[in-house]
Every structure is written in C-alpha cells, then in structure tokens.
Amino acid sequence: MSIKVSNVIKNYDKEAALKGIELNIKKGELVALLGPSGSGKTTLLRIIAGLENPDDGEIFFEEQDVANLEVKERNVGFVFQHYALFQNMTVFDNIAFGLTVRPRATRPTKNKINEKVTELLRLVKLESFANRFPSQLSGGQRQRVALARALAVEPNVLLLDEPFGALDAKVRKDLRRWLRKLHDEIQITSIFVTHDQEEALEVADRVVIMNQGTIEQIGTPEEVYHSPASPFVYDFLGKVNLFHGRINKGNLISGGLEIPLPELEEKDHKEVTGYVRPHQITIEKFETNQTSISAIVTHIHAVGPIVYVEVLREDTNEYVEIELMNDLFYELDIQLGERVFVRPNELKVFIPQDYSI
C-alpha cells in the first residue's frame, strides 16, 4: 500500500513539530525516518498511524484519505521500542491476541488462528518458544514477538518506532539484518523511526532525514551519504572535518591550503565551508603535492582494522581527524608528535545562500 503525506502541520503549545511535511512512500517500500531528538520523526509516524491528529494536511493510503480515520480503521501494525507485550500471556497468545479480540463476525476460527501464529513463529524464528512467557526471553526475542504480533492482523502498513533502541549493539545489528531479510520476504510497506545513522543506511530502501520539523533530504542510503543536500545532512551522517575559508576564482582558500574546485570556477565567495570525511583525507610523511598542508600528529587510536589519527594544522591551529586502514598506517609508520602532510579529497563546499553545489 502506498502512502502520501501532504502538507502535514503539527504544533505543540505554539511550537512547530512538523512544518508542512510532503512525503510519498511506494507500495512495499521500507523507509527510515532519521533525525536527532526533536526533529519530528516520531510525531510524523504517530500521525500516519492515527495516534496523533495533524493540525493541517492530508494522509492518503493509496487513494483513501485517512486523516480523520481512527487507528483501528487504518489497519496499521505498530511496533514500539519497549515491546509492550502482555507479561501474563505466552508468546503464542501474545501473537494471537489481535486475532482473538476481533468481533465474532470477522474473527478467524481457532484452527486458522493456530495456523497463522505457527506461520509467524516460523517467520520470526521462534517456533520452539511458543509456550514461554516474555520474562523468559531475551530483548531481541521479545522484539521479534512484538513484530510477529503486529503482523498477525495482516496490516496494510507496518510502523516501527525505534524498534531496536533498547537493545545492545550486537543484538541491534543482528536484528537489523533480520528485519531487512524479513521485509524482502513479506514486502509490506514499512516505516521505521531511528536516530541511528548506521541502522537507517543499512536497512532502508530510502532514508528521510528530518531536522526541526522539516525534511532535509530524501534518497537512497547511497544518495544521502555520498551526495548530501545540506550541511546538516553531511554533518549528521557520520564524522566530518570542516575547512573554513573563501572561494577565489574557483579555488578554496583555507589557511595555507588552496584546492581547485572546477564547479565553482566562475564564483567568488568570502565565507564558505568545505566538508570532507575522515577517510577522504590523504596523509603523507613528506610533501609530494602542492595542495597539502603541514600538521602535527596529536593523537593515534586504533579500533579493529581502522586507525584514527588526529592532527593539528600548523597554518590554522585546527584539528583534523583522519581514518586509515591498519596496513597503510603501519606502512607509513606515523608517530605521535611528528610533522606530516595532509590534503582533503572529494571535498564538498556548501555556499550559504543556496547549498546548491
């Protein structure tokens, strides 16, 4: 089922939570709403579910306007961060609950309910846990039960609010992989809220990046990461180094650094900022390129196969963080306190008035 959000506005105590949101989600798509706390992502999810009412705007499921429909009339499945399982019910009964409480006219037979729950237990890989209670399960298992319960009523749309936020890092990673595989199998239109950039980029078909009640960018994980539309998106999606300076005849001048930017060849700007990821910076022991600058190594920190090297630019007294693979780091034999030469690659410049570069 496709979803269309048109000019949705929501205010709380005269403060804008959503400012005219426009969003189209295709049938069978898995979309992540990503942003910091207070960006409006959970409010938008709750409005789509019918748990909140917008002050203005429209919500369409296919061609049907559902903005004024109650939650139960929208046929959505909702998975919360803290599971919300019934502690006095077994796993089987938790999953069956939505079916057993239907009006008699639409309630499946007992055999049909048993078949459905058994199928879902297989789908979430909990066949042997049917008779256990939630207190006897791990956090990851409880979240899978919550997801199976949401799917039991065969919703048109599946909504997940920070579904893995209460779990530890390894369990989150396992469940992310499992959710992606599950979605590919059942192909239900799904929206999940997260503030975890890695989670959104790993799981979603498209990512909606929100900030202060607006949408900053919508795109595939590759598009939003490699072609950010604004400084906020660039900064939010991972570590970044900032090179403050000016544009002069198509060159970024930042301290003693001068980098040609062909796309800005005809432009001059007094104040701009260049953005570059730590892995997009070259570090060398000797000056081999005119666009490099000297810096002093101030910190070295190895994490698994990656070594993080922090240097202090000698021209501007600003810190730059660099990521190197282990083998390259040891090949360079970089030492604390020594002078090195660094230069950014794939630098992205945002011009304040348009962010169109």
Sequence and secondary structure as in RCSB ss.txt:
>XXXX:A:sequence
MSIKVSNVIKNYDKEAALKGIELNIKKGELVALLGPSGSGKTTLLRIIAGLENPDDGEIFFEEQDVANLEVKERN
VGFVFQHYALFQNMTVFDNIAFGLTVRPRATRPTKNKINEKVTELLRLVKLESFANRFPSQLSGGQRQRVALARA
LAVEPNVLLLDEPFGALDAKVRKDLRRWLRKLHDEIQITSIFVTHDQEEALEVADRVVIMNQGTIEQIGTPEEVY
HSPASPFVYDFLGKVNLFHGRINKGNLISGGLEIPLPELEEKDHKEVTGYVRPHQITIEKFETNQTSISAIVTHI
HAVGPIVYVEVLREDTNEYVEIELMNDLFYELDIQLGERVFVRPNELKVFIPQDYSI
>XXXX:A:secstr
  EEEEEEEEEETTEEEEEEEEEEE TT EEEEE  TTSSHHHHHHHHHTSS  SEEEEEETTEE TTS HHHHT
EEEE TT    TTS HHHHHHHHHHTS TTT   HHHHHHHHHHHHHHTT GGGTT  GGGS HHHHHHHHHHHH
HHT  SEEEEESTTTTS HHHHHHHHHHHHHHHHHH  EEEEEES HHHHHHH SEEEEEETTEEEEEE HHHHH
HS SSHHHHHHSS  EEEEEEEETTEEEETTEEEE GGGTT  EEEEEEEE GGGEEEESS   TT EEEEEEEE
EEETTEEEEEEEETTT  EEEEEEEHHHHHHHT  TT EEEEEESS EEE TTT   
